[in-house]
Amino acid sequence: MKKEHTLTDRFYPLNSKIFVIGDNYTTTVYFSETSQRKEFTFKILELFKAPLEKARKILIKPNIVSAEPYPTTTHPEVLDAVLSRLSGREILVGDAPAIDLVSSKKVFEETPLKEVCDKYGVRLVNFYSEKMKSLSSSRGYKIRVSTLPFLCDFVISLPVLKFHKMLDLSGALKNQFGYLSRRDRFLMHCKVKNIDKGIAEVNAAVPPDLFIVDAVETMVKAQECRHGGCPAKLGVMMAGVDPVSLDCFGFDLLQKVESKLKGKTRESIEYMNYALDYGVGSNNFETCRI
């Protein structure tokens, strides 16, 4: 069973800088102004080499919203770079696509990431087809999530930074939405359940060990082309262990190309506020160019 991480458990073993003063702490966002996804990913995996070498079973969580290519979906180069460095371990790649699609099975057959998984003989998992477990937080919020991350020693999340019509921002925190059951996702999108709380709760329940976020290109106006989204260039890769810090950094980047974020602040992202309250991460961070 995957170890249940406390906040500091997630930071210290990962060789990531953290400064603790009372209840406040500062984490590091690693970034590079680059379009060389593979080179950046190799640098990050080398930085986190020690904890990765201890892991025998690793789950990689890309962003597979639909069969649309990047920047709707995680770029194949990022997944390829990760898989090329994880030989000798049991590896799974998994996500669950948007609930408004007729066939999630078809998405997984057509996604550009399937070819990468096939290249390395790695199983591409549709979470909707796997076992789910019910969780209830200390705040009384109930969710059903995939059991797979709990069965792995290490989880790597590979989000794409994008604008989101409903939430304004889709990045590190939002990428964990894919662990949720189809029913939970439906109820949150219909506003029967609070989606902002839901995103924070799933991050508290299933915290990844490492995030590698692609913002070389982003999506503005919407999170997918089929919803009116348009690609835009940002030219940045970033990584770290704290999804809140990464999303704060990402929000500042996205503001440069998304007019709908004009005049807004990080505090306008409600699920980020809940994530802070729940101890998922920090909005105090330093940046490290690599």
N, C-alpha and C positions, 0 to 999 in steps of 0.2 A: 504494500500500500504506500502511495506517495506520501512523503512526510508533510504534515501540516505546518506551513511556514508561519512564523511570526514576522513582524515587519523587519526587525534587525537581522533575523535569520536570512532574509532574502537579500540583504545588502552586504553584510560583512563577508560571507564566504565567496562572493562573486568578484572579489578583487576590485570592487568599485568604491571610489572615494565616498566617505560619509563622515560628516562632522555632527556630533550630538551635543546639544546644550540643553539640559533639562528635557522637556518634551519636544523641543524643536530640533530639526536635523536638516542638513543640506546634502543633496545628492548631486551626482554628476551626470550631465547629458553629454555624451560623446557625439561629435558631429564632424562632417566634412562637406565643404562646398565642392561637389563632384558629381559626375555622371557615371563614374566607375563603380557600379554597385558591387561587383565581385571583389574588387580590391578592398573596399571599405568593409565588407562582410568578413573577409579573411582577417583583417586587422582586429575586428571585434572578437572573432572566435579565438584568436591568439591571446587577446587580453583576458578572456574568460576560459582559458585552456584548462586551468586546474580543476574547477568544478565540473567541467564537461568530461574530463578524463575519468572522473569518479562515477559518472552516470552510465548505467548499462542499458537502460530503456529510456528513449527520448521521444517526446511528442513535439512535432512542429505544427504550429497553428498559423497557416497563411490566411489571407482574406479572399475567400471564394464566394462572392455575393451572387454571381451568375456566371454564365459562360463567356461574358465579355472579357476581352484581354485587358492588360494593364493600360491605364491606371485604375480601372475598376477593380481588377484582381492583382494580387501580388505578382511582381515581375518574375518570370521564370529564372532569370539570372541570379536573383537573390536565393531562391530555393535551391538552385543548382549549386551555388557556392556553399551553402550550409551542408547539403547532403554529401558533397565531395570531401568534406572534412570530418565526417562522422562514421567512417568505416569501422567495422568491428563491434558496433552496437546494434541493438534492436531499435529500429526507427519506424515511427508511424507519422504520416502526414494527414491531418484531418481538419474538417470544417463542416458547416452546414449552410446551404445557400438561403437566399431570401425566401420568405414564406409565400410570396405571391406568384411564384413560378409553378407551372403545372407539374413538371417532373424534375425533382432534385437529382434523380439518377442520370437524366440526360445531361444536366449541368456537369456532373463529374466525368461523364464520358467525353464531353467537348471542351472542358477547361484546358487551357494551355499548360497547366501544371501537371496534368496526367502524363504527358510525354516525359517530363523531368523525372517523375516518380518511377515510370517504367524503365528509364535509363539506368537507375540505380537499384532496381528490383525492390522498391519500397512500396508498401501498401498505402493507397490513397483512400481515406476513410470518410464516409458520409456519416456524421454524428447522428442524423435522424434514424439511421439503420442500426445503430448500436444501443447498448443498454444505457438507461438514464437512472439517476438517483434523485430522490427528493431531499432538499435541504431547507432548514428553517434557521434564520439568523437570530441573534440575540435581540434584534430589532423587530422580530415577528414577521419578517418578509420571507415568503416561501417561494422557492424556485425548484425546477427540475433541470438537472444538468447532465452532460455526458459523464460517464464514469471513467473514461479513458485517461484524462489528465491525472486522476488520483492513482492510477496504476503505473505511472511513469516517474522516473527519478528526476527528470529535468524537462522543462517545457520552454520552447522558444516560440515567441509570437512574432509574426512577420506582417505587420499592418502596412497599409498605404495611407498616407495623410490625404484627407479629402474633405471638402465641404459636404454637409449633410442637410437636406431640406428640412428635416424635422428637428434635428439636434444641433445644427450649425457646424459641428466638428465630428469627424470620424477619424480616429487615430489609434493610439495605444489602448486606451480604456475600452473603446467601442469594439475593438477586435474580439474581445472575449464574449461578445453577444452571441457568437456562433456556437457556444457551448450549451445554450439554452434549448429547451424543448420547443417544438413547433408551436405548441399551445401557449406557452409563456410568451413567446415572441409575438404571437397573434394578439394576445390580451394586452401586451404593452403597446403595440402599434395602434390598437383600438382605444387606448387610454383607459381601459378597464383596470389595468395595473399601471403603476407609475414607472414609466420607462427609465427615467433618470435614476431612480432608486434601484431599479433592476440592473442597470449597467454597473453601478457601484457595488451592488450586492454580489454579482457574479465575479467581479474582480476580487472582492474580499474572500469569496469562497474558493476560487480557483486561480490563485496568483501565479502567472508565468514567472520563470526565473530570469529570462532575458528577452528584451525587445529589440528588434532591428527594424526601424521604420524608414520606409522609402518615401522621400519627398523630392526625388529628382524631377518627376512630373506629378501633378496633383489633378484633382477633379474639382472644377468650380461649377456653380449654379445648382448642382445636384450630385449625388454619390455614384450615379451610373449614367451611361449614355442614354439608356432607354427611358430615363426619367428627366432627361434634358441636360445632363452633365456634359461639360466640355473640358478636355485636357488643357492644362496650363503648366508652364515650366517654373520650377523653383530651384532645382539644381542642388539639393541637399540630401544627404543621408544622415541619419542619427540613430543612436542606440543608447541603452541603459537598462537599469533594473526597476526604475520607478516610473510607472505609466502616467502619473499625475504631472511629474516634471517634464516628461516627454511631450505630453499634450499641451502644457503651458508654452513650451518652446515651439511646438507645432502651430499653435494658435497664432503666435506672433508672426510666423512665416506665412501662414495662410491669409492673414489680413492684408498682405502685400498684393495679393492677386484676386481676392474675393471681395467685391464691392458690398455684398450683403453683410459683411462683418464690420463695415465702416462704422465707427462710433461705439462699437461694442468692446467689452473687456473680457478677460478670462473668466471673471466672476459671473458672466452671463451664461456660461456653460453649466447648467444645473447639475448634470451628473458628475462633473468635476468637483463641485462643492460637496456633494454627498460623499464622493470618494475621499475627500480630505477629512470629512467628519468621521468616516468609518476607519480611518487610519490606513488607507490603501497606499498612500504616497504623500509627497510633500510638494508644495509650490515654491519652496526654497531650494534653489539649485545653482550650481556653477556649471559653466560650459567648458569643454575640453576639445579643442580642435585636434584631430588626428589625421 
